[in-house]
């Protein structure tokens, strides 16, 4: 559909997609509404027809991201022929790709003024992730990879630990800290699920590229 014939939903998506690209290139604070409308190729007034402010556009980006996460989880859980670990790996891969694509959005989330929206999105993410993770754990139990009498509670514990680590004060964008976090998450996940040591050692490959190039020794078990 050509730009001058785009319907309301199409035009709104154009603004969101343009802003997502510009925020990634320039950062949220350095991107103006003028930059966004110039990228879309429309008059500035049309922006305010769809969004009250740049912050409201960012909120729409959050909703889009949440929908994509839900869709990705559904696709992975409906895919046939995957083992429990393969399914878990695909979810982590999807999550990593989403975070890398939305790095500026993640930075915006961590500002104190946006904490309410951040927690709201995490809650929505949990609503989608918890049943999927519980299903993966149950599959892993059937396959003999996991051993726990509490699959749902184990899923809740894992999500709580992942969230807790991500909210820790250490800077996870630094290679040493990110690698250490992967080591901790792998160790605790194995304990919760009754999995053999080393089952989740592959968590390192889900780190950002710069973190995977960090010191390997940090991942050796103490």
Number of C-alpha atoms within 10 A of each C-alpha: 7 7 12 9 9 13 12 11 9 14 19 18 16 19 23 20 16 17 26 22 16 19 21 17 12 12 18 19 9 10 16 16 15 13 15 24 19 13 16 19 13 16 11 15 9 13 21 13 10 15 16 10 12 18 12 12 20 20 16 16 20 19 14 13 18 17 14 14 20 15 12 15 19 14 12 18 18 10 9 9 8 14 14 22 18 13 23 18 18 17 21 16 16 16 16 16 14 14 15 14 14 19 16 19 21 14 11 18 19 13 10 9 10 12 13 11 14 17 12 11 17 15 12 15 16 17 12 18 21 18 14 20 25 18 17 22 25 21 19 22 19 12 13 10 18 24 20 17 12 13 22 17 14 19 23 16 15 19 17 13 16 16 13 11 17 14 12 10 8 12 12 19 13 13 21 20 17 24 27 20 23 24 21 17 19 20 19 17 22 19 15 18 21 15 19 13 13 12 15 19 16 13 18 20 16 17 21 19 12 11 21 16 12 15 13 14 10 17 17 9 10 4
